[in-house]
Amino acid sequence: MRYVFNYRKAMREPKQVQQLTKEYSLPVAFQLIHVINFFLFFFIVLGLGLLIRMGFPHAFGKSFLFFLIGIPIGLTVLVTKIKPEGKNLYLYFLDVARYYLQIKLPKKRFCQDHEVQWMDELQTFKPCVKVVQSNYEYVKNTDEDATEELTIDENGRRVGVLSSQESIHSHAE
């Protein structure tokens, strides 16, 4: 007898950090992306705090620890909660930057997922022609009664008659 196992849930489990060294481990496991976000925001806030303290030496006073720990934790929680278009915030900003650099700035234009080169040129179209039935003497508009009639053109294609036009005599020139 064969057994089929689904490892999808286990493989999609986020990476976690708990064992720091051989002798020391944390009592709780933290997700790796949260740890990376915390240290990224920690160093950014540390740099900003040092710049502010260079200008104002007495800034933050006793609240510098809250400034160094509280703000990075808050930003980490905020970044993990925000999911624009269901994506990670960093991947979303990467996609937006890629869109602006590859599509918006070069002013590319697309039609049905294919790049179109001729959109800047003036386009002219053939004028509409009246379609005449060959079987009947007069053509009825499709909105005159409940039965919708189709018109067959000279190529055998079924096309509708414009509702804003009057009846057209099929043998008129």
Disulfide bonds with the S-S distance in Angstrom:
none
